Each structure stands twice: as structure tokens, then as C-alpha cells.
Amino acid sequence: MIRDFTTSVQETRPPQGKGTIEMTKPKVLISDALSPAAVQIFKDRGVEVDFQPNLGKDKEKLAEIIGNYDGLAIRSATKATAKLIEKATRLKVIGRAGIGVDNVEIPAATAKGIIVMNTPFGNSITTAEHAITLMLALAREIPQADASTQAGKWEKNRFMGVEITAKTLGVIGCGNIGTIVADRALGLRMKVIAFDPFLSPERAKDIGVEKVELDDLLKRADFITLHTPLTEKTRNVIDAAAIAKMKKGVRIINCARGGLVDEQALVDALNSKHVAGAAFDVFVEEPATSNVLFGHPNVICTPHLGASTTEAQENVALQVAEQMSDYLLSGAISNAVNFPSITAEEAPKLKPFIELAEKLGSFAGQLTESGILKTEITYEGHVAEMKIKAITSAVLSGLLRPMLGEINVVSAPVVAKERGMVVDEVVRAAQSDYESLITVTVTTERQERSVSGTVYADGKPRLVDIKGIRVDAEFGKSMIYVTNEDKPGFIGAFASLLGDAKINIATFHLGRVKQGGDAIALVEVDGAVPPELLAKVQTLPQVKQAKALTF
């Protein structure tokens, strides 16, 4: 159950007839090194603060005292594990000064009604500047030239660099950081091309970049910089095959996430001189005390310094102090990673519809392979009378997460706006057989797709319409979605493939537009769906599309 959103100022009531009500201040523990300015913000806002910057390293001591606090402000040293959270009997909010919350066990916090906040945009400028710095250093071989000169050598002819003026910079991932990188590169008189499925042509024009497909970017770019989260879709987005498509002499910069680039494939390309150089701030394994890239003469490495400036650390500290104070004093929630901005009174009614909305968005997002231009969410019946902004945020988080990974119900609207995605909300009276109905319509550069759902009396979300075809299906953990022609033999052939692959069917839902026309099959299965099985399903003569979905 989520804790009270409206206020966290506590009343201490004396025995009847003895004195008056005493209002006690909420109390926050800062267990990592945060700026003193953050401490002052808490104090100025009327929050009692206990500043112990080294406590996060002492798990036992932290566990002993955590039960005394309403809020916990941390950076990366403190590990908010399930065991620690279990002892945090008063805790209402955990604030992470930074974007990553991998040191917080979010499911455990959510189960106890603890809001987990981060500061997703405080590091953007610093990280973008680091990427530009590495690009310039790479172009002129600055670290190698410095080491050589300080060693007493004078090797002017050895370090023949390249200009960046008029060169083409390929930006993979044009969100907040990627956009800043593009802006700085344009100021350096570079041509900027960008690949981002969620970047609209209008937004690309506004920020001065040319939107391209990934293959086009790989072929044209002189420099390539990555600014995308690490997801299953982006893992090794730069692999041997991608490198083979690049022009000879390309230079690659990664300040985003380790794992976006196949490090061994990159080393091979550096050795063959196909790639002229690489500059990395992030690695597959960190801390990186050894790596295949280390020691290569054409590689520059830094120890994950993207957010390491005085200004960035100050910004995220101030932001987390403001956010936590707002929540503890007034119930306002911002940048929460585990719950939308709603009040305690609204939560019980909204919760099942938020779950439905996120799953509808995820359904559409997992089927979307091209850039999204517009998302329309239609609310009919009782749900139209609720706080739909929170539900819309849930739709967008589900929609964007399959491609962008680190998206939550708070950041999703910001991310959608950054990419120029049009988001429309339509509210109307019930026009169907359902008391409440949510319809998500996604318009991409290639097609339009709609999916509708409702919540039954049992509180479980249901799919009731896919592309105009009536269904009645629960969201299973693992599902197969097939679009096909309504012809005899499909069901038998499809089921046989599942049986041969030892895949057990939990539920099987069918729908069609008309006899012999377009049809769909939505099948819940036990366990993950092997890619080779999907490939076989795709070869069936009646099948148009086959996708594995997870919820």
C-alpha cells in the first residue's frame, strides 16, 4: 500500500488533558556525500536533516538507525536493499541524486509504499560536454600526444589528426543528452545526422539535425556517438556487422552505457584500421580494471566520468533535496520511478487502470518498429472522470520502454516531448458495452495501430480490441501475437509448431474481421518464446507477422 501522499508532518499527541498537539518535523538521513547546499535546502524548507556522508559504506550501522527516518537521500555508495528497507519502518521516500537507481531495490520499496525518486536530467549537460571533449581529443590524439611530449619526445609528424569542421557526426539516440551533443556539434560547424525511432521529423528539423535510419547513419558518419539506454534492442547495436557498414576511418565515442558496442569487434576493427579510433567512458564490466580496449594506441578511456563535474553533482543534490522536501511536506511527487503523481485518495481507484494503461502501451510499443509520430489515448466512461494525466503517463512509459529502457511514469511524458511525439487525450462518455474503456492508437511513419482494454470487476486488466478485432484476453507474462489470413489449417499448423517446440499453451484467443479476412491469434504460453520458434511461425503461409510479447 502506498504511503500517505498528502502530508508527512507527524502529530505527537500527549495524554488526554495534558498539553497541546506537538507538530514534529519529518526527518531525512543523508548517507552519502551530497553538497552542503542540499543540507541547507532541507533545513530551510523545515525538514530535520541528519548528514552522515560516510554512513552508506557501513551497512550494519545504517540498518540500525534507518528506522528513525522519513526520508533517505543517497548517491551510489548506499545500497538500499530489501533487508535495509524492511528495517525502514518510518521511511516514506528514497531520493537518489543522479539518474541510476540500480542501488535501490525498487520492488521492495514499492511493496512498502516507499516512493523512489531520481534526478534524471541533472547530468545532461555534463555528459554531453564529456562526449564532445572525447570527440575532440580523439580527432587530435590529445592523450597520446601529451604522454609522448611529457616523456621527452617531440613527435610532430606522428600525431597527424583530423579536423571536425564539415565532418558528419552520427548521433545514435537523440533524447535529452543526444540533443545537447547535436547542438554543440552544430556550433562546431559539423553536419549532424541522428537515428532515433522516437524522434519525429518535425523535432529533428527544430534541433537542426537530419533524421536517418541506422544503416544510413553507419554509412555516412565520420564520427559516431551513442546516447541511448542499454536494452535488449540496443545491446551491441554496434557489432561486427554494423562496423562493416561504416566508412573506413570512422571514429566512435560512447559515453552512454557499456554493452552498446561489441568491444571485441571494435578492437578487431581498430587493428584492421577500418576504425581509426575510439573513445569510451563506459564499459561492459565496471569498475573496469581490465578490458580488451585498454592499451590500444588508438583508444581513449575514462572511468565513467560523464556526470563528474562540480556543477552536475551540485545540480542533482539540489534537485533531490527539493523533490524530497516537496513530498514530505506537501505530498507532491516528482521524478518518481515507481509511482505516478497522484494522491492517496486517488490511488485505489486509479491503480488497476494504471496497470491496464501501462500494459496497453507496452503491447503497442513491442509491436512498433518505426518512428512514432502520434499517440492518441481515448478514455470512455467512468475512467474519463479520473485523473487521466497519470494514466497517460503509464501508457507512454509502457510504449517507450521496449525501445528506451530506463523510462518511468514520470519521465515518459518528458521523453515523448523531447522526441516531438504528439500525445492527444480524448475524453468522452461511454460508447461501448464497457463501463470504462481505454483505447491507445499509435501512428507511426508506416501505419496506425489501435488497442483497447478495460478493467473487469475482479480488478484485472483485459484486452478487448486489437486493430478493430474483438478479443477478450488477460495479459500473460509471455505471449505470442500473430496476424494472419483467416484460412483453414492455420490453427493446426501453429499449434503443432508450439507442440514440437515443447511450448505449453496457457490460453488461446482468436479474432477476425470477417470470414476469410484478416485475423489475429493471441496466445499465452508457459516460459520464454525461442527466436527459432517465431521464425518457423513466420514461415507459415497464412502468417503476416509473429511477435513474442512479455508483460
Order of alpha helices (4+ residues) and beta strands (2+ residues): beta-beta-beta-alpha-beta-alpha-beta-alpha-beta-alpha-beta-alpha-alpha-beta-alpha-beta-alpha-beta-alpha-beta-alpha-beta-alpha-beta-beta-alpha-alpha-beta-alpha-alpha-beta-beta-beta-beta-beta-beta-alpha-beta-beta-alpha-beta
